[in-house]
Amino acid sequence: MALTSDITLILVIVVSYLALVLGVGQYASSRTGGSREEYLMASRSFGTIVLLAALFATNMSAVVMIGAPGLAYNIGPNAYGYFIGLLVFTFPLLMMTIGHRVWLVGKQFGHITPAQVLNHRFESTYLGLFAMLLFTFWTVPYLLVGIQGGGIAFEALTEGFVPYWAGGLIITLVVLAYVSAGGMRGTGWTNAFQGAVFVIALIGFAIVIPQQLGGFRAATSAALEVNPALLNRADLPPLTWKSYTSVAVLVSIETFILPHLFIRYMTGRSSRKLQRTAVVYPIALMLTWGPAVMLGFWGVGQFPNIDNPDFILPALIQANFPTWLVGLALAGILAALMSTLDGQVLTLATMLTEDILRPFVDITDRAEVLMTRLFIVAILAVAYVAALLTRESIIDTTIFAFSGYALMFFPIVTALYTRRVTKHASAVGLALGFAGLWGFQLGILPGSLTFGFLPVIPLLVVQLAAMLVVALATSPPSDERIDAYANLFEDSW
C-alpha cells in the first residue's frame, strides 16, 4: 500500500495523539518519587476521578472497542446483555463490599498485591506465590488482546500501510515509555486522559455513523434485512439460557478479581473514594458498551459478509468518516487499548518484584523500582511476540482468560469473609480451578460434564465443595491473625 495524502493525515493525527499521551505520562513521571510505595501505588493517593479512571479505563480494553462490536455483529444487540447485563449491577456491589475490605487490608497492613493479602491472612510463605503464578498465567493471554487490537486498528484504518505487526509494535513502545517512567501515577493519569478520549470517541461513533447510513431507523432496518434473527435470541445458538447465565456469572466475578483492578482498589486516598467510584462505574460501563454493541449491529447492514467481525468497527469508520475523523477515531481506539495494556503490564511487573523478589531476596526500594522497570520491558517484549503468533478472536481469547480469573475468585475472597477457611483450602481451590479448566480445554474431561454450561460454572460448584471439605479437615491460622482481620472488618459488609 502506497503512502497517500489521506494516510499521511491519519498518521499525523495519531502521532500527535500518542505524543500527547507521552507528555501526560512524562508529567506524571516528574511527580513520581523513587520509593517503592510511590512508584508501585502512587502513595495510595488517588482521588475519585483518577481512581475511577484507573479502574474503568484499565478494564475497557480491546474487548469494548474491537471485541464488543465483533460480538454484536454475530449476535446483535443481545451482546450487551450477554456480556455486561449482570455486571452493571454486581460490580458496584462487589466494590462497595469486598472492595472496601481490600482497601482496609491494604491500608492497615501495607499490602500491595493479592498474593501478599493471602500470605499474610493465612500466615503462609508460598500460597501467595502460587496465586501470583496463576494470575500471571491468565493475564498473559489478556495482555495480548491490547496488542492484537492495536495491530487490527492500524492495519484496517491505514488500509494496510501500517501492517498488523507494526501497529502492535507502536502501541507496545508507547506503553513501555510512559509506564516504565511514571509507574502507577503514570498509568492513573494517562488512564484519566485516555478514558475520556475513548468514551467521547465511542459516543461520537454511535451518533455519526448511523446518520451516514440514513439515520438510526434506516441503519437498524438494514441490519435486520440482512439477518432478522439478530433481534431474536431463540434463533442464535450462543444465547441459550445456560450460555447466557454462564457468561453473566463469569464476567461478574472475574472482573472484580482481575489483578490490575485488585491492586488499584488499594490506591484510593480513602474508602469513600472507592465507594463514590462504585456509584459512577456502571454509568461509565453503559456509556461505552451501549454504543459499541449498536455499532457492531449496524455494521451488519453495511458489511454483511465481512471476513473477520473483529474488523467491523474499523471498517465502519473507514467507510463513513472523512480522513481527519478517521485519524481521531484511530486515536480513540488506541486510547482504550493502551489504557488497559498499561495497567496489566505494570501489575505483572509489580507482582514479579513484590511476590518473587522481595520475599526471597534482600532488595532495596531503589533496586525494586529498577527491577520493576526491567520486568515491564521483558513482559511487553514477550507479549508482543506472542501477539504476532496468534490471531484468535479477541472475544474467544478474552473468555478463556476470564474463566481462569473467575476460578480464583472464591479462593481469595473467602479469606476476607470467613474465619474457618485455611491456606490448604485456598490452595486446593486454586489448583482445582486451574486443572479443571485445562481438563475441559484439552478434552481430558468430557464436555457432557458441563451440562450445557460453560466449564467455569460446574467447576465453581466443585471448587466450593472441595474447599469446604478441606477447610473442615485442616487447621486455620493462629487466632491472633484471624482476630486481626475480624476486628478490621467489624463494621464492614
C-alpha angles and dihedrals in degrees: 000000000000122000106256129185090255093054090045090055091049091051093047091054093046094046089050090052093048090049089053091051090050089050091054089047092049092050090051088049091055088056094047118099125214099248123110092240092050098045097042101034107017085240088291088280106131117135125209098280098047092040091052090049092046091053101034103038091042088058098043101080135147083307091079100033099040108007100047095052089045091052092046090051087063103036104019126221087340085084090078096059092034094060109023106009092108097029095069088063103035101043098061089045091052091046092053093047114026092020090056090054091049090053091049092051092049092048096045101041103023095241119166106178136041089244091060090051091053095045093049096043093050098033088238134148103198108025091082090049090054091050091047092054091051092048089051092049093053095041095057096068089043088051090057091059093071094049092044090051092050091051092048094048096047094045094048100042096044090047091243097310089116102043125214094263094051094046091052091047093052096057091041091057094044092051090047091054100053099033095051091046102043106025116193094346090051092052093043095052095042089047089056090052097041093042090059090047097053096042090053090044094052094048089047091051091051091053101041103039098056089047088057088052093054100276136305094293094049093046091050093046092050091053093049092049088060096043117006091178091073090088094046117073092193092069096049113081096205090060102067111135091252092053091044091051092045095054093042092055093040096053093042097058101030093054092059095048097047104131094227088056096040091058092047093055084071096051096073118113089229140357088252089065090054092049092050089050090052090058095051098039099079090049090055089046092055092045090059106034095045095059093038093055095045091049091056090047093050089048090069090071096051099036107027096165106036111159097221117027089205086073096056098099094047088047092053092048093048092049100043109031131076114243098264091052090050087059092051091045091054089050089053092051092048090050090062093045098048095043089063098036092055094053093047096050094045090049093051092048090047092052092049092054098036099040103034110023103032099050095046105028130056100238134165124228091251093051091047092054089049092050091048089055091049091050089052090057093047095046094050091047092053092044092051093052091046091051089056091053098051131052099174118150110278092232092049091051091046097050092050092052092042091055089057092050093047091057089058093056102086098039088057104033095048087063088067097047113036133052095205101059114106137203089251091055091049092048092049090049092052094046094045093050093050096044093044095051092050090045089061093040093054095041094246089122113050116247090232088076090070090064090217096309126108109274091252093071100059089038091057090053093048091044094055092047092050092047091052093052094046093045090055092048099048136058122260122225122277120303088240092060094043091050092049090060095038091054091047091054096041096116096031131101 
